[in-house]
């Protein structure tokens, strides 16, 4: 049962709300409902997904039904907001999925060759995404589920669907909807980010005990991204995150900017980039 108080939920409720109330019970119930929820066992994935993903989003990702999900939560002691449930379903808002029965133009982009060459494919992906007409789709073939990209495009109103074909073969579909301005800006690095003097000046503002170091150079994608996001989720206002990376994590920049985080880079050598992340 949910401890201390009744929590009212709807399809728009974030997964973090459920986990904060009863992490062990919620995780056990959801994994029993659908094995796709077992990803919540991974702390980095949990830290990345839980604050952003709603109940409806989680059901879309795993292919689980919203009513079944909500029923499980009621069994744990949560209360459903019936008014919001009716409104969400009526508006077909958070529950909307790609309709694959409807034919449309599809662009297929296999980004594995870029990853094999240790190149970041984000610019190529977003260039193709911005060429899509309303109702058109792009199918991205990758070795993992591109969670930061999903987060970025869903915020712009795109529908998406993920197919895990094999352990390291994932197809992620995005469909553009006519909901206004959903052009996705391609992240660019400001010239100041490469200034070594500024990098050192910012680093010296923080006392040694307030600097948190992490080295993600030996991690496989997308673990570097998840590790960094997991750390900034717990970064205090007076702390500095010092990251050792093989490259500039371009996928990460929109996420940092959306959180209004400051970041600087120092290119030490080939496959050796130092990064500072801190709150203004």
N, C-alpha and C positions, 0 to 999 in steps of 0.2 A: 504493500500500500504506500501511497505517496505520504511522506512524513509531514506532520504539523498542520498542513492546510490543503484545501482543495484548490487545484490549479485548473483554470478554464482554458480549453484548447480548441483550435479549429484547424482546417487544412493549411492555413497560413502560419501556424505556430512553428517557430524554429526548433530544430531538433535539440539545440543546446538547452532550451527551457525544460525539455523532458529529462535530459541527462543530468541537469543540475538538481532536479527534484529527486531522481531515483536512478542513478546511472546503472547500477548492477541489475535492477529489475527490468528497466527499459531495454537494455542491451540483450538480456536473456530472452525476453519476450519477443523482440523483433527478429532475432536470429532464428528462433523457433518458427516464427511466421514465414520468414524468407531468408535463406542462407546468404543472399546478397548483402544483408546488413552486417555480416561478419567483419566487413571492413572497419566497423566502428571499434574493433579490438586494437587497431593500429592507432597509437596515440597521436601521431602526426596527422594522419588522415582525419581523425576525430576532431582535432583542433582546427583543421582547415574547413571541414564540411559543416560541423554542427552549428556554428554561428550564422552560416549563410543559407543553409538548406532548410526549407520548410518541410512539413509533413507531406504536402502534395509533391514537392520536388523529389523527396526521398522515395516516394512510391513510384514516381515516373522513372527514376534511375534504376530501381530494382525490379520494376514490373509488378509491384504489389498493388493491391486494391486499397484505396483510401478508406472505405468503410471497414475493411478487415483490420487495418492499422488502428483506426480510431477505437474499434471494439476492444482491441488488446489494451489500449491505454485506459479505457474505462475500467477494465478489469483490474488495473493497477491503482485505480483511485482518482484518475483525472476526470474532469467533467467537460462535456462537449458544449461549445457555444452553438446552439441550434440555429440561431439567426445568421451567424457568419457562415455556417455550413451551407445553409440554403442559398445565401447570397453568392458564395463562391461557385457553387455548382451552377446556379442560374446564369452567372456571367461567363461561365466556361473560361475562367481566368487562369488560376494556377493549375487547373487540371488538364489544360489543353496539351495535346500531343501532336506529333507529325502524323499526318494522314498519308500513309504510303500507298493507299489505294488511288490517290489522286496523282496523275502523271504530271511531271514538270521537268524542267531542265536540271540536270545534275552535273556538277563539276567534281571530278575525282582527283584528290591530291594525296599522293603517297609521300610522307615526310621522312620515311626511314632512311633514304639515301642522305638526307641532310644530317640526320643524327649520327650516321656512320662516319661522316666526315667531321663530326663534332661542330657542326654549324647549327645555329638556332634558326628554326624555320618560321618563327613568328611573323616576320615581315612578309614572307611569301604567302603565308596563310591569310593574313589580314588583307593583303592586296587582292587575293582571289575573293575573299568574303565581300569586300567593298564593290566588287563587280556584279554581285548577285542582284537580280531583279526581284521584285516582290513575289513571293511564292516559290522562288527557285531555291535549290539546295546545294550544299557542298558536302561531300563525303571525304573525311580525312582519315587516312590509314596510318596508324601509329603503332608503337610497341607498348603503349600504356594509355590509360584514360586521361586526356588532357584537362584535368580539373580546373586549373587557372583560366584556360581558354574558355571552358564552359561557363565559368563564373562571369568572365568578361562579356561574352556574347549574350548570355541570358539577361544580363543587366541592360543590354541594348534591345531586348525584346525578341530575340531569336528563339525558335523552338529547337530542341535537340533530342537526339536519341543515340544511345551507345550500344554497340554489339561487341561483346568480348568473344571473338572467334576462336582464339587459342590463348595460351598463357601470355604470350608476348605478341599478340596480334589483335588490335582493337580498331574497329571502325566507328567513328563518331560523325553523326549527321547533324547538320544545322540547316534550318529553313528560315529564310528572311520573311518577316511579316510587315505589312503596310501599317505601321503604327507611328509614323513621324520620322524624325531624324535618327536613324540607326546606323549611320556611318561610323565605323570604328577607327579611331585615330591610331596611327602606327607609332608606337613609342620611339622617341628619339632621345639621345643623350645630349644634354647641354654641355657646351664646351667647358664650363667651369668644373664639371665632374672629373675632368682629367688633370686638374691643377694640383700638383703634389703639395704645394705650399698650403693650399686650403685644406687638403686632406689632413696634413699634419697639425694644422692649427685647430681643427675641430677635434681631432683625437686628443690633443693636449688639454682640451677643456675639461675632460673627464678624469677623475681620480682613478688610479689603477683598480681599486675595488669595485668601481662602477662600470668596468668594461667587461662584457661577456664575449668570450671568444668561441667560435665554432669553425670547424674545418669540414667543408662538404666536397672537397676535391676528389675523394675516392668513392663518392656515392653515385649510384646509377640514377638516371632520370626516372621519375620526377622527385626522387628523395631529396636532392639539394633544395628545391623549391619548398617542399613540405617541411623540411627541417628549419629553414629560415622563417617561414610563416609561423611555425610552432613556437619559435623563440620570440618573435615580435609580439605574439599574442600575450606574452607574460612580461614584456619589457616595461620597466618602470619609467616614469617621466625623466628621471635623472640618470638613466642608464644608457650605455652605448653598446650596440651589437657590432662586433668586429668579425667579419666573415672572410674566410680564405676560400676562394673559388677558382675554378679553371677558366671561367669566362664571365663576361657581363651577363647576368641573368635577365634577358630582355623581357621574358614572360612575367617577371616579378614586378617590373616597374609600374604598370597600371595599378596593381594591387597596392603598392606602397603609396602611390599618388592618391588613390581613393581613400586611404587612411590618413592622408596628410602627413606622411612620414618623410623626413629628409634622408637623402642618401648620397654618398660620394664614392668614387672609385679611384684606385691607384693601380695602374698596370705595372706590375713588377717585372714580368717577363712572359714568355710563351706559356700558356695554360697556367698562369699564376696572376690572379687578380685579387686585390684586397678591397673590401667593401665596408663602409661604415653606414649604419642605419640608426637613426635616433629621432626623437620627437622634438619639434621646434619649441 
